[in-house]
Amino acid sequence: MNTSYPTGSNSAFQNFNPFIPKHLTEWVESSAVSEAIASLNIESLTAKELNERIRPKEPIKTGGWWCRGVQWKTGERASNWYGQGKPDKPHQPEGSKPRKYLTGTGMEPDAIFLAMPDRDYWAKVHADKSIPRHWSEGTKKAGAGLSIELATIALTGVWNWGKDGELARIVKQWAQPDTIHYIDFDSDYAANPSCRAAILKFGCLLEQEGCEVYVTTWDTKFKGMDDFIKANGGDAFKEAVASALTLDKWEKQVKKGDRKNNSSNPNISLTPHPRTREKVVCQKYDSSESDYIPDTAPVAESNFVLKAEEALYSDGHWVSIGRQLYRFTGSFYELCPEVVEKRRIRDYLSNYSEKVKGGGYRKKYANSASINQVYDWVVDGKAVHQDTINPDGLNCSNGVLRINCDGSHVLMPHDPNQVYTYVGGKYDPDIDPTDCDRLLECLEPSQREVFLRTAAAALNLKLVRSKLTGRGVKGLLCHGEGSNGKDTLRAVLSAVFGRGMTGKSLSDFKSYDNGRKFSLAGIEGSICNWASENTPKIDLDTIQSLKQLITGDIIDIERKGKDGYEYKPAAIFLANCNKLPSITGGTAAIDDRYSILSFEKTYKHNADPSQGELEADPRFKDDENFILERIAPAMLNKMLERLPLLLKEGIDYKATREAMREAQEGSRHLWQFAREVGLEVQSGGRVWVKDLWEQLQAWYEDAGILERETSGTKEKLIWNELSNKYDAPVKAINQLSSRLSEIFPKLQVCKYLERDEMERRGQRYLLGIGFVQGCPKTVKASVPSVPADAVRDTAVPSSVPKNIGTNDGTAQTLIQSGGTDGTDVSSPFSQVCNLLSQLTDDERRKLAELLPQPQLLTRKITPEDAQAMRDIALVWWHEYYPEQLQTLQTQMFGWQAPGKKYDIATIAQWLEGEVEAVRDRITELIRLQGRI
């Protein structure tokens, strides 16, 4: 067997970072590496340089050495980040064991080839199949093997010969058929089932490639091959190589526990150690001293499930969420996919055997049922309650930001007892905000404040919701086309929230509503959901699951092939929209849940500010480090500044109302018609269908949607299509009520059967809407109660009201007094209110001065008084109909409406800053009815 390696005359490497003497001493004197090989491979790095190459989650605090190896085909240096390093002091991330040796973050498991004096050394070895290949654990041990003329390739761990049960790309290149391979892993494998499994799996994969595989063994008091070589010399190690066992014989010998080294050595014991006094267990919680199991008692034997758990899950911190396992990385719990974990369990069980009758050994647990049994056992044992997942605050890369009840914050260290499934960016209170301010110029100041306060709510949404009862955090639709900054803002929040940010689209929520619930499974644990792309071909009004997310109502988490379970989301919602989805309804469900941010500025080079342009900076789009290190920390600081204001003041959405109005009108042209003619929701209001149809036709003609052509006595209607192909014009009177119900969902169609206006008898009218212009006359007519979606016929009243309207084609607003079916209920107060509605403005002011201070009444409000108060509110507030007034009418005065009843102070606060006379008169009406 040829054990020598090729030689050559290539010169040593130039321009290599220098090393300090102690690192050279560690390699040469402690690990028996020749000075020639060590000096070619080690670099002494500062802590900063070491962090740049390894990129750990938590920074390394000391300098150390680094070995990056070469490309075996050319002998050229590998990239800086590809290699293995060792800090001068072991690196210990929070919640983890100390780590002596480290590799670069994101480095795929594969072979490392040390630099040799001959640049072509590895190419020559690869070409000569007679040269055995040796595989070692680590670069120093590879250096020791190379120093005694063994072609030794380094692996950075016993499992790092590949991934997912397959050989790595470069390792496979060296697994040439008919080549000989020696696995020279550390000698402590006897007490480590995972290590034994790794050796066996690696050897089997090499054999599958047509290789001849041996396992080198030596006295276990020398852990690594470098330790053995230093103590006994290179010739002694070559003797161990010469007596190495084939993979099959090694496996059999390990199973029998009959290794040639001293079997009494506790390092290689295959049975549990005897228990000392410190290790005895108590039988029950109230046991006495005599109840303890004595030291001499036999150790209870574990079954295969407990042994597998001990071997695979005793290291580090684990939890299970939703029947999936997560492992603590030092800053957060990272998902370990079920398929990966079951493969680990499979590899363990495929090498696990138990003695059977007759003295033999059998791998009786190498089956799918046992794999599932171990997995289910671990999942059940590591389960945590849903309410403990992602607790309040923001999990940053350098600690956890705890949010206090007043909105202040404090940075706490990471704790494995706090189960965060995400990690965000760095918290830096001293970062320069200049670049972040430039980015936020893409929004107008008022909308910028809406954005920042909404983002701040994600820091502790549960606290925000508890403080803003009735004034929740709305979902934001970020609307704008072109280079307008919304994608960069999303990238910044993604850097702030890290894995706490998801991107479920409107289509995903729609799929959930249609029964495909697994489309929202990824929303679990999210604190911010911002979808980057959304189709406009969705009706926002109909997405029920999105409404549940925004308001924090329970949704179902259902993963493919798994049972579903309930989940209470705590995430803000944003969605990028080049074109807005359809927003048809004007219901409170829309107004209370959504707002629109308009991104109307454009980023360009050589921008012209007069054209709404901003100077483009390519770093905002292409430089991830710039966003991560400069923008995200500054954005987080701005969010933290807004949080106390958010808890105190809420969010003022007035700046977004115009955009919402335009969106509604863009979705349904009837919104524009209603706004221009003054049609609005009025409880008890009535509009004749025929008159409204004539008015709509006239509006269509003015807008150029409808044209009339007259030929003789015939008239032809020509309809021009609207820009929105999903929004057709109303072409017939029989379509009017159904189309209006899209924007006024509570609209009811009724038939007039009364005798008050005989010319109207039998005609249809719309109940629940009316016009706001002027002070409309009222007609009292009782209507029987029927379902809201039914066409209703009015009952014949007990008394015939006077006809106070004109029949000139102008729509009238008819106000219905609430009462029981067919009964005309009235009270002195309602009669006074009816008279008040007919007074001029001057007469109202004079009457207000004459009214004495009212006495508080304790009786409950009656339906007729509530209706009259609605009427007079509309009279006094005929030019202003905000959300507050609508709430005042539907919640406070609506005796059949559920919800909170607001007191005088709340109503007065709502009216702050409005017309003084309006505020005083409505407040007076409230007092007349007593405290509600």
C-alpha positions, 0 to 999 in steps of 0.5 A, a space after each residue: 500500500 502506497 502511504 507516501 504523498 506526491 511532492 512538487 516544486 511549487 512555491 509557498 503561498 504569498 500575501 497570507 495573513 500573519 500568525 502569532 507565535 502562540 497559535 503556531 505553538 498550538 498547532 506544532 507542539 500541541 497537535 504535532 503538525 509540522 511547522 511548514 504545513 502549519 505556517 501555510 494554513 493558520 491566520 491569526 485574526 482579531 475578534 472583529 475579523 473573526 466575527 466577519 468570517 464566522 458571522 455568529 448570532 452573538 459576537 465572539 469576544 476574543 481573537 483566534 486562529 482561522 484555517 480556510 484551506 484551498 481548492 483541491 483542483 487548483 491549490 488556490 486559497 478558498 474564500 475567507 468565510 470557508 474554513 474553520 476557526 478557534 477563538 482564544 476562549 471558547 465561544 458560548 452563546 446564551 443558552 448553549 454550551 461552550 464551543 471551541 471550534 467554529 465555522 462560517 454561518 451558512 457554510 454548507 457541510 463539505 471537505 476542507 483541504 489544507 494548503 501544502 508546499 506543493 500547490 498541486 498536491 491534492 490534484 495529484 492525490 485525486 488522480 492517483 487512486 492508490 493513495 488512501 484517503 483519510 478523513 479527520 475531525 477538524 483541520 488541526 488533526 488533518 494537519 497532523 495526518 499530513 505531517 506524517 505523510 497521510 493524505 488527510 482531509 478535514 471535516 468540521 464535524 462527524 456529520 459534516 460529510 454531507 447533508 440530508 443523508 447524502 454526501 456533500 458535493 466535494 466529498 462525493 468527488 473524492 469517493 472514487 470507485 476502488 479507492 481506499 478510505 480511512 475514517 480517523 474520527 475521535 476515539 470517544 465514539 464508543 460513549 456517543 451513539 450519535 457519533 457511532 451512527 455518523 461513522 456508520 452512515 458515512 462509511 455506508 455511503 462511501 461503500 455505495 460509491 464503490 469505495 473500500 472503507 476502514 475505521 481506525 481505532 486507538 487507545 481512548 485515553 488519546 481523544 484525537 489522532 493528533 493527541 495520539 501522534 503527539 504522544 506515540 509518534 507517527 509510526 505508532 499511528 501508521 500501525 493503527 492504520 495498518 490494523 484498522 478494521 473494515 466497516 463491517 467488522 468495526 460495526 460488529 465489534 462495537 455492538 459486542 463492546 469488545 474493542 481491543 482497547 481497555 474496555 474498563 476505561 469509563 470513557 468507552 463504557 457502553 452501560 450507565 455509570 453507577 449512581 452516586 448519592 447526588 444522583 439518587 431519586 426521590 419516589 414522591 414529593 413528600 418522601 422522607 430520608 428513608 424513602 430514597 433509593 440507595 446508591 447500591 440499587 440497580 439502575 432502571 433500564 431505559 427503553 429505546 424511546 428514552 435512549 433516543 431522546 437522551 442521545 438526540 435531544 438532551 443537548 440545548 433547549 427544545 420546545 414543540 409548537 403545533 406538533 413541530 420541534 424548535 431548537 434554541 439558537 441563543 437568540 430565538 427558537 428555530 424550526 427544525 422541520 419534521 422530515 429532518 428530525 425524523 431522519 435523525 431519529 431514523 439514523 439513530 434507530 438504524 444503528 440501535 440494537 438490543 440483545 435478543 434470546 440466543 445471545 445475538 443482537 437485533 435492530 428491532 426498532 428500525 421501522 417507521 412506527 418506532 420513528 413516529 413513537 420517538 418523535 411523538 414522545 419528544 413533541 409531547 414532552 417539549 410542548 409549550 402553551 400557545 400563550 407563552 409563544 412570542 411574549 410581549 416585546 420585540 426580540 432583537 438580535 442583541 436582546 429583548 425589548 420589553 415594553 412597559 405599560 406606559 410605552 417605555 422600554 428596556 433591553 433585556 438579555 435573551 432567555 431560553 425560557 422566553 419562547 420567541 420563534 423569530 429574531 429581529 434586527 439590532 437595537 441601537 438607540 444612538 444610530 443616526 436617523 438621517 437616512 431613515 428620515 430620507 426614506 420616510 419622505 415617500 409619505 406625506 407627514 400625516 400619513 407618515 405618522 399613521 405608518 409609524 404608529 401602526 408599525 409601533 403597535 406591533 411591538 406590543 399589540 396586546 397592550 395597544 389593543 387593551 389601551 385603545 378600546 373602540 379605536 383599534 389598529 387598522 390594516 393598511 393598504 399601501 397604494 402606489 405604482 412605480 418606484 415609490 418606496 413602499 417595497 423599501 419600507 417593507 424591507 426595513 420592517 422585515 429587518 426590524 422584525 426578522 422572522 416575526 414578519 410574514 407575507 401572506 397575501 389577500 389571495 391567501 386569506 381568500 383561500 382560507 375563507 374558501 376552505 384551504 386553511 393551510 394557506 394561513 398556517 405560516 401566520 402563526 407567531 407573526 407580529 407583522 404581516 406585509 404582503 408584497 404583491 396583491 391582486 386587485 381582483 379580490 373584493 376586500 369586503 368579503 375576506 372574513 379571515 382578514 378581518 379576524 386577523 386585524 381585530 385579533 379574533 381567533 382563526 384556525 391553524 391547519 397544516 397539511 396532514 395535521 389536525 387544526 387548532 385555534 390561534 389568536 393572532 397578534 399581528 398588524 397587517 399591511 399590503 402593497 397594492 399597485 392597484 387597489 382591490 375592490 372596496 364596495 361596501 361602506 359598512 363599519 366593517 370596512 371603515 373600522 378595519 382598513 385605511 389606505 396610504 398613498 405613495 404618490 412620490 417617485 424616486 428618480 435620479 436627478 429628481 425634480 421636487 416640483 414633480 413630486 420626485 425624490 432623489 433615488 439612492 441605490 443603497 435603499 434597494 440593493 444594499 442589504 447591509 445598509 438597510 440592516 445596519 443603518 435604516 432598521 435600527 433608526 426605524 425601530 427608534 422612531 417606532 419606540 418614540 411613537 409607542 407612548 403617544 400611540 397608547 395615549 392618543 391612538 392613531 388619527 386616520 383622517 389623512 387616509 379618508 380621502 384615499 378610502 373615498 377615492 378607492 370606494 368610488 373607483 370600485 363602485 361608481 355609485 359611491 361617486 353618484 351618492 356623494 354628488 347627489 347627497 345620498 347617505 345612510 339615514 335610519 328611517 330615511 326613504 327614497 322613491 325608486 322611480 325618482 332615484 332612477 331618473 336622477 341616476 339617469 341624469 347623472 349618467 348623461 352628465 358623466 357621458 356614460 349614457 347617451 340618447 338617440 331619438 329616431 322619430 318617436 323612438 329613443 335609443 339608449 347608448 351605454 358607454 362602458 366604465 373604466 372598471 370592467 367589473 363595475 357596469 352601469 345600472 341599465 334598468 330600474 329593476 337593477 337599482 335596489 340590488 346595486 345600491 345594496 352593494 354600497 348600502 348593505 342595510 338597504 330595504 325595498 318596500 312597497 307603498 300601500 298607504 292612502 297619504 299619496 294615492 299617486 304613489 300607491 303601489 310604488 317602491 321606495 328604499 328604506 334606510 337611505 336619504 338625502 342630506 340637502 336642506 331640511 326634509 319634511 317628514 311623513 309618519 308611516 308605520 311599517 311592519 317588521 320583516 327581514 332586512 333582505 325582503 321586499 316589504 309592503 307597508 301596512 295601512 295606517 290607523 290615521 291618514 297623514 297629510 301629503 306634504 310632498 310634491 310630485 314633481 319628480 324630485 326624490 323626497 326623504 321620508 322618515 319612519 318613526 320606529 314603533 311596533 307593527 302597524 302602531 303609531 307610537 308618539 310622545 310629547 318629546 317626539 312631537 317637539 322634535 318634529 316641530 324643531 326640525 321645521 324651524 329656521 336657524 335663527 329660530 333655533 338659536 332663539 329657542 335655545 336661549 329660552 330653554 331652562 336648565 333641564 332636569 336629569 331624568 332617570 327613565 329609560 329612553 323610548 324608541 320614539 325619543 331615540 328616533 326623534 334624537 336621530 332626526 334632530 341630530 341630522 338637522 343640526 349636523 346636516 353638513 357633517 356626518 363623521 364616524 363619531 356621529 354614526 356611532 352616536 346614532 347607531 350605538 347610543 341611540 339605537 335601542 336595538 343595536 348591541 355594543 357599548 353605551 357611551 356617556 356624556 363625557 365621551 360624546 362631548 369629547 367626540 364633539 370637541 372642536 365642532 360647531 358649538 351650537 351643534 355640540 351644545 344642542 346634542 349634549 342637551 338632548 342627551 341630558 334630557 334623556 338621562 344617563 344612558 
